[in-house]
Amino acid sequence: MRLSRIAPAAVAGVVAAFVVGCAGAAADGAAGPSAASPVAAPSSVPVQTAPAEAGSAAAAPPVSATPVSATPEPEPRTAPAVLSIPAIGLEDLRVVPYEGTTDDWPGTRIQNRGVAASPYGEHGGVGPGEIGNYLVTAHRLSAGGPLRDLPSLDKGESVFVGAGGSVYEYVITETRQTSFRSERSLAEQRAEVPGRPGERPTKAMITISTCATPEDDAAGNFWRDDKGNPEHRIDKIGVLRDVTRP
């Protein structure tokens, strides 16, 4: 899929849908004997044929069927996705969902594979297109640096997320900075409404986050946490503008 080559206003559905189902099997039905022509019994086993009403054929027993069951589709927050940002040349970056919070150890290990991580759960975010804060984090300098140019992404530019056969277009509305050394700052990043902990969300939003290592180093701030992260992260905030479904 090449989301970045599709115009934002008319993005075609480009991600294959994940639909899993199990076909139900019907049980065999047996036809009853005819009044005019009795069914021959197997050797040595006598069979009694019930008399049919005059002028009518014997009724066949009802056919039973096994109920059809289907595996439900995964929730948006647990389904894999791809991220494209045409303005910075990013195309189809894989986004791996996991249960956790931004830049914890599980998320860092995912990012170290050169892909993006998206935490969900009690301390995470929502899925693509859902009301709340869809959190996406990836490296800027290491593991191929997929978000190396994220700081240059401007207000008004589009971000595309493909998931479950749909394409979600978010438009960037602001840039925020998060400090790993401030619990308040981390709470603002992870809030359902970015920057406003405790506020009830009414829109589908996205936070795309990467490190501010060059900026911190230039300012003489060489602090690092136990995962090698600098103090600050650069967060681009967006609001859902359009959805294209298959």
C-alpha positions as CSV (number, residue, x, y, z in Angstrom):
1,M,0.0,0.0,0.0
2,R,1.3,3.5,-0.8
3,L,-0.8,5.9,1.2
4,S,1.4,8.8,0.5
5,R,0.6,8.9,-3.2
6,I,-3.1,9.3,-2.6
7,A,-4.7,12.7,-2.4
8,P,-5.9,13.5,1.2
9,A,-9.5,14.4,0.1
10,A,-10.1,11.2,-1.7
11,V,-7.9,8.5,-0.2
12,A,-8.8,5.1,-1.5
13,G,-9.1,2.2,0.9
14,V,-5.6,0.6,0.6
15,V,-5.2,-1.7,3.4
16,A,-6.5,-5.2,3.2
17,A,-9.3,-6.0,5.7
18,F,-8.7,-8.6,8.3
19,V,-11.8,-10.8,8.5
20,V,-11.8,-14.2,10.0
21,G,-14.7,-16.6,9.9
22,C,-15.6,-20.2,10.3
23,A,-18.1,-21.8,7.9
24,G,-20.8,-23.7,9.7
25,A,-21.6,-27.2,8.5
26,A,-25.2,-28.6,8.2
27,A,-25.9,-32.0,9.7
28,D,-27.2,-34.7,7.3
29,G,-31.0,-35.1,7.2
30,A,-32.6,-38.5,6.5
31,A,-35.7,-38.9,4.3
32,G,-38.6,-41.0,5.8
33,P,-40.0,-44.1,4.1
34,S,-42.7,-43.8,1.4
35,A,-46.2,-45.3,2.0
36,A,-46.3,-46.7,-1.6
37,S,-42.8,-48.2,-1.6
38,P,-41.5,-49.4,1.7
39,V,-37.7,-49.1,2.2
40,A,-35.9,-52.5,2.2
41,A,-34.4,-53.3,5.6
42,P,-30.8,-54.3,6.1
43,S,-30.3,-58.1,6.2
44,S,-31.6,-59.8,9.3
45,V,-32.9,-56.5,10.8
46,P,-36.7,-56.1,10.6
47,V,-38.0,-52.6,9.9
48,Q,-41.5,-51.4,10.6
49,T,-42.8,-48.7,8.2
50,A,-45.2,-46.2,9.8
51,P,-48.4,-45.9,7.7
52,A,-48.8,-42.6,5.9
53,E,-52.0,-40.7,5.5
54,A,-54.0,-41.5,2.4
55,G,-53.0,-39.3,-0.6
56,S,-49.9,-37.9,1.1
57,A,-46.3,-38.8,1.3
58,A,-44.6,-39.5,4.5
59,A,-43.0,-36.3,6.1
60,A,-39.3,-36.1,6.3
61,P,-37.7,-35.5,9.8
62,P,-36.4,-32.0,10.4
63,V,-32.8,-31.2,9.4
64,S,-30.6,-30.0,12.2
65,A,-27.8,-27.6,11.6
66,T,-24.7,-26.7,13.6
67,P,-24.7,-23.0,14.6
68,V,-22.3,-20.8,12.6
69,S,-19.6,-19.2,14.7
70,A,-17.2,-16.4,13.7
71,T,-14.2,-15.0,15.3
72,P,-14.8,-11.2,15.9
73,E,-12.5,-8.7,14.2
74,P,-9.8,-7.2,16.5
75,E,-10.6,-3.9,18.2
76,P,-9.0,-0.9,16.4
77,R,-6.6,-0.4,19.4
78,T,-5.2,-3.9,19.1
79,A,-5.0,-4.1,15.3
80,P,-1.7,-3.4,13.4
81,A,-1.5,-0.2,11.3
82,V,0.7,1.7,8.9
83,L,1.6,5.4,9.1
84,S,2.3,7.7,6.2
85,I,3.3,11.4,6.3
86,P,3.8,12.7,2.8
87,A,5.2,16.0,3.9
88,I,8.3,14.4,5.4
89,G,8.6,11.5,2.9
90,L,7.4,8.8,5.4
91,E,5.5,6.0,3.7
92,D,3.9,2.9,5.3
93,L,5.7,2.8,8.6
94,R,4.5,-0.2,10.5
95,V,2.7,0.6,13.8
96,V,2.7,-2.2,16.4
97,P,0.1,-2.0,19.1
98,Y,0.9,-3.2,22.6
99,E,-0.4,-2.9,26.1
100,G,1.5,-0.3,28.1
101,T,2.5,3.3,28.0
102,T,4.6,5.6,25.9
103,D,8.4,4.8,25.8
104,D,8.2,2.0,28.4
105,W,10.5,-1.0,27.9
106,P,8.1,-3.0,25.7
107,G,7.5,0.0,23.5
108,T,11.2,0.8,23.4
109,R,12.0,-2.8,22.2
110,I,9.4,-2.4,19.5
111,Q,10.9,0.9,18.4
112,N,14.4,-0.7,18.4
113,R,13.2,-2.9,15.5
114,G,12.8,0.2,13.3
115,V,9.0,0.4,13.5
116,A,6.6,2.5,15.5
117,A,4.9,1.5,18.8
118,S,1.4,2.3,19.9
119,P,0.5,1.7,23.5
120,Y,-3.1,1.0,24.6
121,G,-4.7,0.0,27.9
122,E,-5.1,1.7,31.2
123,H,-2.0,3.9,30.7
124,G,-2.1,4.0,26.9
125,G,-4.2,5.4,24.1
126,V,-7.0,4.4,21.7
127,G,-6.9,2.9,18.2
128,P,-6.9,4.6,14.8
129,G,-10.1,6.7,14.3
130,E,-11.4,6.2,17.9
131,I,-12.4,9.0,20.2
132,G,-9.4,9.9,22.3
133,N,-5.6,10.0,21.9
134,Y,-4.0,7.6,19.4
135,L,-0.4,7.5,20.6
136,V,2.4,6.6,18.2
137,T,6.1,6.7,19.0
138,A,9.3,5.9,17.0
139,H,13.0,6.6,16.9
140,R,14.5,9.7,15.3
141,L,18.2,8.8,15.2
142,S,18.6,5.1,15.8
143,A,17.0,2.0,14.3
144,G,16.9,3.6,10.9
145,G,15.4,6.9,12.3
146,P,12.0,6.6,10.7
147,L,10.8,9.9,12.4
148,R,14.1,11.8,11.7
149,D,12.2,14.6,10.0
150,L,9.1,14.8,12.3
151,P,10.1,18.1,13.8
152,S,9.7,19.8,10.4
153,L,6.1,18.7,10.1
154,D,4.0,21.9,10.1
155,K,0.5,22.8,11.3
156,G,-2.2,22.0,8.7
157,E,-0.3,19.1,7.1
158,S,-1.8,15.6,6.8
159,V,-1.0,12.3,8.4
160,F,-2.5,9.1,7.2
161,V,-3.1,5.9,9.2
162,G,-4.2,2.7,7.5
163,A,-5.8,0.0,9.6
164,G,-8.5,-2.6,9.2
165,G,-9.1,-1.7,5.6
166,S,-9.8,2.0,6.3
167,V,-7.6,5.1,5.9
168,Y,-7.7,7.8,8.6
169,E,-6.5,11.3,7.7
170,Y,-5.4,13.5,10.6
171,V,-4.5,17.1,10.2
172,I,-1.7,18.5,12.5
173,T,-2.9,21.2,14.8
174,E,0.0,21.9,17.2
175,T,3.4,20.9,18.4
176,R,4.1,20.0,22.1
177,Q,7.2,19.1,24.1
178,T,7.2,16.3,26.7
179,S,9.8,16.0,29.5
180,F,10.6,12.5,30.9
181,R,11.6,14.2,34.2
182,S,8.1,15.7,34.7
183,E,5.1,13.5,35.7
184,R,2.8,16.4,34.8
185,S,4.3,16.6,31.4
186,L,4.0,12.9,30.8
187,A,0.4,13.0,32.0
188,E,-0.3,15.7,29.5
189,Q,1.2,13.7,26.6
190,R,-0.8,10.6,27.5
191,A,-4.1,12.3,28.3
192,E,-7.2,11.4,26.4
193,V,-7.2,15.0,25.2
194,P,-3.5,15.9,24.6
195,G,-2.3,18.5,27.0
196,R,-5.4,18.3,29.2
197,P,-5.4,15.5,31.7
198,G,-8.8,14.6,33.1
199,E,-10.8,16.3,30.2
200,R,-13.3,14.0,28.5
201,P,-12.5,13.6,24.8
202,T,-15.0,14.4,22.1
203,K,-12.7,14.0,19.0
204,A,-10.4,11.4,17.5
205,M,-6.8,12.7,17.9
206,I,-3.3,11.5,17.3
207,T,0.0,12.2,19.1
208,I,3.2,11.3,17.1
209,S,6.2,11.4,19.3
210,T,10.0,11.2,18.8
211,C,13.1,12.2,20.7
212,A,14.6,15.7,20.9
213,T,18.2,14.5,21.3
214,P,19.8,17.0,18.9
215,E,18.0,19.9,20.5
216,D,18.8,18.7,24.1
217,D,22.5,18.2,23.2
218,A,22.7,21.6,21.5
219,A,21.3,23.1,24.7
220,G,23.9,21.3,26.8
221,N,21.3,18.9,28.3
222,F,22.9,15.4,28.2
223,W,20.6,13.7,30.7
224,R,19.5,10.2,29.7
225,D,17.1,7.7,31.3
226,D,17.8,4.0,31.7
227,K,16.7,3.3,28.1
228,G,18.9,6.0,26.6
229,N,16.2,8.5,26.0
230,P,17.0,12.2,26.3
231,E,14.9,14.4,28.6
232,H,12.6,15.8,25.9
233,R,10.4,14.5,23.2
234,I,8.8,16.4,20.3
235,D,5.1,15.6,19.9
236,K,3.0,16.4,16.9
237,I,-0.8,16.6,17.7
238,G,-3.5,16.0,15.1
239,V,-7.2,15.8,14.8
240,L,-9.1,13.4,12.6
241,R,-10.4,15.0,9.4
242,D,-11.5,12.2,7.1
243,V,-12.0,8.5,6.9
244,T,-12.0,6.4,3.7
245,R,-13.5,2.9,4.1
246,P,-13.3,0.0,1.7
